[in-house]
Amino acid sequence: MEIKQPFELILFGGLGDLALRKLFPSLYLLELDERLPEGRIVAIGRSEIEHKQVVKRIKKAVFSQINPAFQCDKTWQRLAQRLHYVAVDAQRSKDYQKLAMLLQNDCPNRLFYLATASFLYADIAQNLSKSKLINSNSKVVLEKPIGHDLASAKAINSAVAEYFKEPQIYRIDHYLGKETVQNLMVLRFANSIFESQWNQQYIDHIQITISESLGVEQRAGFYEQVGAFRDMVQNHLLQLLCIVAMEPPAKMESDAVRDEKVKVIKALKPIAGSDIHDNVIRGQYSEGVSQGALVPSYRNETGVDDQSDTETFVAMKVEIENWRWAGVPFYLRTGKRLTERACEIVVQFKKIPHSIFSMQHKEPMANKLIFRLQPDEGIRLQLCEKKVGSGMQVRPMTLSLNPDCAEQKKATGSAFDNGQAKHSAEANTEERVPEAYERLLFDALASNPTLFLRDDELMHAWDWVDAILAEWKESDDSPEPYTAGSWGPAAATLLMAKDGRLWNENNER
């Protein structure tokens, strides 16, 4: 795939945290691989800043994120020549005339990227339209979270849809751009050995974990309004669940893939009333030790209400009411100030009915297929093998399913290298795995919406989570405290333990 036409990328929030940490480094890597055609990149910010200072700030951010092996002055100079900066107050229509003077009237590939708070989306779309900057070829990328609940999501979506048709709207979830997520689809749908067993007959349960070792850092104002459930469950965790649980699409085309994801969301068993207490755990971190340092409780973080009931942790048991997944629980978990930063999907297969071999453990070991999305990407299959020596004692073994794993590990220090890892190992650009935002930016510029959310995906997801949010709002219960640096509240462990299961944690990684 290639970007076939010259482009204009207009980045609202152009000097914000997301742009500097993810978007500009991703654009640099696209430039490094010579995948960008003729085009310009326009950063939009509120403050009047000299162009030289903007370029200096972006260069510093890019080189702080990129592996030294991929840092190239010639590449940066090519990217810098594309950069422009315009000071625009998103809510002041007259400011958009400055942007209109810079852009080409007949650009065949114009992409607006809204890396701002979602309450600004309607104003930005309206002002772009007033300034006649939207044409039939224009596209818009919307960052999550879109809305606060179903009603606000509908309002934002409707407002943007007044100016952009649905095929022009790209709702981004960067987890879908990760190499391992896409490899999961290939592993399932291109290999009968896996797809034939991808059902309730062979799978015991599935775990999806997104854990962070950091606290709220400088995002307390945002996090107080959102919490872990809206920030992570409604989008990231549900999207990963959809990829794992979806039926094979008829074709590898955008609407075919998204049709199957919608079916999964619509098949989610509602969690309401007393079921919420039994199946959904929320927690909030207290003081503890994280990464070797004493850290404060959430309520003592700068910018947080000292009586806040905002959850920083969620664990839940989810069921999908269809033939493939009847009786198979999905356990979802996310939180801040946990033991480690990680994102993984664990497919736990059922135990064999009877073992004829002596085991290192009392019970037969069940096979696991583990998809690791961060901090390092890769796939591992846990099997049983004969222990070397006399007799027929069986022990667990792990088989890496990463392509050229040994060679890549030797070259880069990890199974995968996206070019943004902060190590100094030598690497070859041909072996570099695209970073998630790099892939998604490219797809948006190439008009490929496969890995982006459609409007019905978003609405069905909000519809499902709204019942839980409403129950929490009416409840007097507070989140269960957990010690910073742990794996969350005890109730999360009990959530699985009462089913005779355990979370896959650091001792199994």
C-alpha positions in Angstrom: 0.0 0.0 0.0 1.1 3.5 -0.7 -0.1 7.1 -0.4 -0.9 7.9 -4.0 -1.6 11.6 -3.8 0.2 14.7 -2.3 -1.1 15.4 1.1 -1.8 18.1 3.7 -1.8 17.0 7.3 -3.3 19.6 9.7 -2.6 18.7 13.3 -4.8 20.4 15.9 -3.0 20.1 19.3 0.2 20.2 17.3 2.5 21.0 20.2 0.6 18.8 22.7 1.9 15.7 24.5 0.4 13.2 22.0 1.8 15.1 19.0 5.3 15.4 20.5 5.6 11.9 22.0 3.8 9.9 19.3 2.7 11.7 16.1 5.8 13.6 15.1 8.1 10.6 15.9 5.9 8.5 13.7 6.0 11.0 10.9 9.8 11.0 11.2 9.9 7.2 10.8 7.6 7.4 7.7 10.0 10.0 6.3 12.9 7.7 7.2 11.4 4.9 5.2 10.6 7.3 2.3 6.9 6.4 2.5 5.6 10.0 2.4 4.9 11.6 -0.9 5.0 15.3 -1.6 3.1 17.1 1.2 3.1 19.5 4.1 2.5 19.1 7.8 0.8 22.0 9.6 0.9 22.1 13.4 -1.9 24.1 15.0 -1.5 25.6 18.5 -3.0 28.5 20.5 0.1 30.5 21.2 2.1 32.7 18.8 5.5 31.0 18.5 8.3 31.7 16.0 8.7 29.0 13.4 12.3 28.3 14.4 11.2 27.6 18.0 8.5 25.3 16.8 10.9 23.3 14.7 13.4 23.1 17.5 10.8 21.9 20.0 9.6 19.2 17.6 13.1 18.0 16.7 14.0 17.7 20.4 10.8 15.6 21.0 11.4 13.4 18.0 15.0 12.6 18.8 14.2 11.9 22.5 11.8 9.2 21.4 13.7 7.6 18.4 16.3 4.9 18.8 19.7 6.5 18.1 20.3 3.9 15.4 17.5 5.6 13.4 18.5 9.2 13.9 19.5 10.8 10.7 20.0 14.6 10.1 19.1 14.3 6.4 15.8 12.6 7.3 15.1 15.3 9.8 15.9 18.1 7.3 13.4 16.5 4.8 10.7 16.4 7.5 11.5 19.9 8.8 11.0 21.3 5.3 7.4 20.1 5.4 6.6 21.7 8.8 4.5 24.8 9.2 2.9 26.3 12.3 -0.3 28.4 12.6 -1.7 29.9 15.9 -5.4 29.2 16.0 -7.9 29.3 18.8 -10.1 26.3 17.9 -13.3 28.1 19.0 -12.6 31.4 17.1 -13.8 31.2 13.5 -11.8 34.2 12.3 -8.5 32.5 13.3 -9.1 29.9 10.6 -8.5 32.4 7.9 -4.8 32.2 8.7 -5.0 28.5 8.1 -6.9 29.0 4.9 -4.3 31.3 3.5 -1.6 28.6 3.9 -3.5 25.6 2.5 -4.0 24.7 -1.2 -7.5 25.1 -2.5 -7.4 21.9 -4.5 -5.4 19.5 -2.3 -6.6 15.9 -3.2 -5.6 14.4 0.2 -6.2 16.7 3.2 -6.3 15.1 6.6 -7.3 17.0 9.8 -6.0 15.3 12.9 -7.9 16.4 16.1 -5.5 15.7 19.0 -7.6 17.8 21.3 -10.3 17.3 23.9 -13.4 15.9 22.2 -15.6 18.8 23.3 -13.8 20.8 20.7 -14.5 18.5 17.8 -17.8 20.2 16.9 -16.3 23.7 17.0 -13.4 22.7 14.9 -15.5 20.9 12.2 -17.9 23.9 12.1 -15.1 26.5 11.7 -13.3 24.4 9.1 -16.5 24.3 7.1 -17.1 28.1 7.5 -13.6 28.7 6.2 -14.3 26.4 3.2 -11.4 24.1 4.1 -13.4 20.8 3.9 -13.9 19.2 0.5 -15.0 15.8 -0.7 -11.5 14.5 -0.4 -10.9 15.7 3.2 -10.7 13.3 6.1 -10.7 13.8 9.9 -9.0 11.7 12.6 -10.8 11.8 16.0 -8.8 10.8 19.1 -10.4 9.0 22.0 -12.2 9.2 24.3 -15.1 10.5 22.2 -17.6 11.7 24.6 -18.3 11.0 28.3 -21.3 8.7 27.8 -23.6 7.5 25.1 -25.5 10.8 24.9 -22.4 13.0 24.6 -20.8 10.6 22.1 -24.0 10.8 20.0 -23.9 14.6 20.2 -20.2 14.8 19.2 -20.7 12.3 16.4 -23.7 14.1 15.0 -22.0 17.4 15.1 -18.9 16.2 13.2 -21.2 14.3 10.7 -22.8 17.6 9.7 -19.5 18.4 7.9 -17.8 15.0 7.3 -19.5 11.9 5.8 -18.9 8.7 7.7 -16.2 7.4 5.2 -14.3 10.6 5.9 -14.2 10.1 9.7 -11.4 8.0 11.2 -11.9 7.3 14.9 -8.5 6.1 16.2 -7.6 3.5 18.7 -3.8 3.1 18.6 -3.9 -0.4 20.1 -5.3 -1.6 16.8 -2.2 -0.4 15.0 0.1 -2.7 17.0 1.9 -5.3 15.0 0.9 -8.1 17.4 -2.8 -7.3 17.2 -2.7 -7.7 13.4 -0.6 -10.8 13.7 -3.3 -12.2 16.0 -5.7 -11.9 13.1 -3.3 -13.6 10.7 -2.5 -16.4 13.2 -6.3 -17.1 13.6 -7.6 -16.7 10.1 -4.6 -18.1 8.1 -3.9 -21.2 10.2 -6.5 -23.9 10.6 -4.6 -25.3 13.6 -5.7 -22.3 15.6 -9.0 -21.3 14.1 -10.4 -24.8 14.4 -9.8 -24.6 18.2 -10.8 -20.9 18.6 -14.1 -21.7 20.4 -15.8 -22.8 23.6 -15.0 -26.4 23.0 -11.2 -25.9 23.5 -10.7 -22.5 25.2 -11.3 -22.2 28.9 -11.1 -18.4 29.2 -9.3 -15.4 27.9 -7.6 -12.6 29.8 -6.8 -9.1 28.5 -4.6 -6.9 30.6 -3.4 -3.3 30.1 -1.4 -2.3 33.1 0.6 0.8 33.8 3.3 1.4 36.5 2.9 5.1 36.3 0.3 7.2 38.1 -1.8 10.0 36.7 1.4 12.2 36.3 0.3 15.6 34.7 -3.1 14.3 33.6 -5.0 14.6 36.9 -7.5 17.2 35.5 -8.3 14.9 32.6 -8.3 11.7 34.7 -10.6 13.1 37.4 -13.3 13.6 34.7 -12.7 10.3 32.9 -11.4 7.5 35.2 -10.0 4.1 34.2 -13.3 2.8 32.9 -13.9 5.5 30.3 -10.2 5.9 29.5 -9.4 2.3 28.9 -12.3 -0.2 29.0 -14.8 1.6 26.7 -12.3 1.7 23.9 -8.9 -0.1 24.2 -10.0 -3.2 26.1 -13.3 -3.6 24.2 -11.5 -3.2 20.9 -9.0 -5.9 21.8 -11.8 -8.1 22.9 -13.5 -7.6 19.5 -10.3 -8.6 17.6 -9.9 -11.8 19.7 -13.6 -12.8 19.5 -14.8 -11.8 16.1 -15.9 -14.2 13.4 -13.7 -14.4 10.2 -14.7 -11.5 7.9 -15.7 -12.4 4.4 -12.8 -10.3 3.0 -10.0 -8.3 4.5 -11.8 -5.1 3.8 -12.7 -2.3 6.1 -16.4 -2.7 6.4 -16.2 -6.5 6.5 -13.8 -6.4 9.4 -15.8 -3.8 11.3 -19.1 -5.6 10.7 -17.7 -8.6 12.6 -16.5 -6.3 15.4 -19.9 -4.8 15.8 -21.5 -8.2 16.1 -19.2 -9.0 19.1 -20.2 -5.8 20.9 -23.9 -6.4 20.3 -23.4 -9.9 21.7 -21.9 -8.7 25.0 -24.0 -9.9 27.9 -25.4 -6.8 29.7 -24.0 -6.2 33.2 -26.5 -4.4 35.3 -27.9 -4.3 38.9 -26.4 -6.8 41.3 -24.4 -8.4 38.5 -22.2 -5.3 38.5 -21.1 -5.9 42.1 -20.3 -9.5 41.3 -18.5 -9.0 38.0 -17.0 -5.5 38.0 -14.3 -4.4 40.4 -13.0 -0.9 40.7 -10.1 0.3 42.7 -8.0 3.3 43.5 -4.3 3.3 44.3 -3.1 4.2 47.8 0.5 5.1 48.9 3.1 2.5 48.1 6.4 1.8 46.4 6.6 1.9 42.6 9.7 1.3 40.6 11.8 1.6 43.8 10.4 4.9 44.9 7.7 5.9 47.5 4.7 7.3 45.6 1.6 9.1 47.0 -2.0 7.9 46.9 -4.2 8.9 44.1 -6.0 11.3 46.4 -2.7 13.0 47.2 -1.7 13.6 43.6 -1.5 17.2 42.5 -4.8 18.3 41.0 -6.9 15.4 42.5 -9.8 16.0 45.0 -8.8 14.6 48.4 -12.2 12.9 48.5 -12.2 11.6 44.9 -13.9 8.4 44.1 -12.4 8.2 40.6 -11.3 4.7 39.8 -7.7 4.1 38.7 -8.3 0.3 38.3 -11.0 -1.8 36.8 -11.3 -5.6 36.5 -14.3 -7.3 35.1 -15.7 -10.6 33.9 -17.4 -10.4 30.5 -19.5 -12.9 28.6 -20.3 -13.1 24.9 -23.7 -14.6 24.1 -23.1 -16.4 20.8 -22.4 -20.0 19.7 -18.6 -19.6 19.5 -18.1 -18.2 23.0 -21.0 -19.6 25.1 -19.7 -20.3 28.6 -16.2 -18.8 28.0 -15.5 -15.9 30.3 -13.4 -12.9 29.2 -11.5 -11.3 32.1 -10.5 -7.7 31.4 -8.1 -5.7 33.7 -6.5 -2.3 33.6 -5.0 0.1 36.1 -2.4 2.6 37.1 0.4 2.2 39.6 0.5 -1.6 39.1 3.5 -3.8 39.3 4.6 -3.3 35.7 3.7 -1.7 32.4 2.3 -4.4 30.2 -0.4 -5.2 27.7 -1.1 -8.8 26.8 -3.9 -11.1 25.7 -3.8 -14.6 27.2 -5.8 -17.4 25.5 -6.1 -20.2 28.1 -6.9 -23.5 26.6 -8.7 -26.3 28.5 -6.7 -28.9 30.3 -6.4 -32.3 28.8 -9.0 -34.7 30.3 -6.4 -37.1 31.7 -2.6 -37.1 31.8 -0.6 -40.3 31.4 2.6 -38.5 32.3 4.1 -37.5 35.6 4.2 -33.7 35.8 6.3 -31.2 37.7 3.0 -29.9 39.0 0.2 -31.9 40.6 -2.3 -31.1 37.8 -1.9 -31.2 34.0 -0.7 -27.8 32.6 -3.1 -26.1 30.2 -1.7 -24.7 27.0 -1.6 -20.9 26.7 -1.2 -18.6 23.7 0.1 -15.2 24.9 0.0 -12.1 22.8 2.3 -9.5 24.2 1.6 -5.9 23.0 3.9 -3.9 25.3 6.5 -3.0 26.4 7.9 -5.6 23.9 5.7 -7.2 21.2 5.6 -10.9 20.5 3.7 -14.1 20.7 4.4 -17.2 22.8 2.8 -20.6 23.0 3.2 -22.5 26.2 3.3 -26.3 25.7 4.5 -29.4 27.5 7.7 -31.3 26.6 9.6 -34.2 28.0 12.1 -33.3 30.7 15.6 -34.3 29.6 16.9 -37.5 31.3 15.5 -40.9 32.2 11.8 -41.5 32.6 8.9 -39.6 31.0 8.5 -36.7 33.3 6.8 -33.7 31.5 7.7 -30.0 32.0 6.4 -26.8 30.6 8.2 -25.1 27.6 7.6 -21.9 25.7 7.7 -21.7 22.0 8.2 -18.2 20.4 6.1 -17.6 17.4 7.8 -14.3 16.5 9.3 -14.2 13.0 13.1 -14.4 13.0 13.0 -14.1 16.7 16.6 -15.2 17.4 18.0 -13.0 14.7 16.0 -9.9 15.7 16.8 -10.3 19.4 20.5 -10.6 18.6 20.3 -7.5 16.5 18.1 -5.3 18.5 17.9 -6.6 22.1 14.3 -7.5 21.8 12.0 -9.6 19.6 10.5 -6.5 18.0 11.9 -3.0 17.5 9.7 -0.2 16.4 12.5 2.4 16.2 11.2 4.2 19.3 12.8 2.0 21.9 15.3 3.9 23.9 18.3 1.5 23.6 21.5 1.9 21.6 21.7 -1.5 19.9 22.5 -1.5 16.2 19.5 -2.1 14.0 18.5 -2.4 10.4 15.7 -0.2 9.1 14.5 -3.2 7.0 13.8 -5.1 10.3 12.0 -2.3 12.1 8.4 -3.0 13.0 6.2 0.1 12.5 5.0 1.8 15.7 1.2 1.9 16.1 0.7 5.6 15.4 3.1 5.3 12.4 0.9 2.6 10.9 -2.3 4.4 11.6 -1.2 7.8 10.3 -0.1 6.1 7.1 -3.4 4.3 6.7 -5.3 7.5 7.2 -3.3 9.3 4.6 -3.7 6.3 2.3 -7.5 6.3 2.9 -7.6 2.8 4.5 -10.1 2.9 7.4 -9.8 -0.9 8.3 -8.1 -0.3 11.7 -10.3 2.7 12.7 -13.7 2.6 14.5 -17.0 3.0 12.6 -19.8 5.1 14.2 -21.9 2.0 15.1 -18.9 0.4 16.9 -18.6 3.5 19.1 -22.3 3.8 19.9 -22.8 0.1 20.8 -19.8 0.2 23.0 -21.1 3.3 24.9 -24.5 1.7 25.1 -23.0 -1.3 26.9 -20.9 0.6 29.4 -23.5 3.2 30.2 -25.4 0.8 32.5 -22.3 0.2 34.6 -21.5 3.9 34.8 -25.1 4.7 35.8 -25.0 2.1 38.6 -21.7 3.4 39.9 -23.2 7.0 39.9 -26.2 5.9 42.0 -24.1 3.6 44.3 -22.6 4.7 47.6 -19.7 2.3 47.2 -16.2 3.7 46.8 -13.4 2.1 44.8 -11.4 -0.5 46.8 -8.0 0.8 47.7 -4.9 -1.0 46.6 -1.2 -0.5 47.3 0.7 1.3 44.6 3.1 -1.2 43.0 0.8 -4.2 43.5 -1.5 -5.9 41.0 -4.6 -4.2 42.2 -7.2 -4.8 44.9 -7.8 -8.2 46.4 -11.3 -8.3 44.9 -9.7 -8.5 41.4 -7.9 -11.7 42.5 -11.1 -13.1 44.0 -13.0 -12.3 40.8 -11.0 -15.1 39.1 -10.3 -17.2 42.1 -14.0 -17.9 42.7 -14.0 -19.4 39.2 -10.9 -21.5 40.0 -8.6 -19.3 37.8 -5.7 -17.0 38.3 -4.4 -13.9 36.5 -1.4 -14.4 34.3 1.2 -12.2 36.1 4.9 -11.5 36.2 5.9 -15.0 37.3 4.5 -16.4 34.1 6.0 -13.8 31.7 
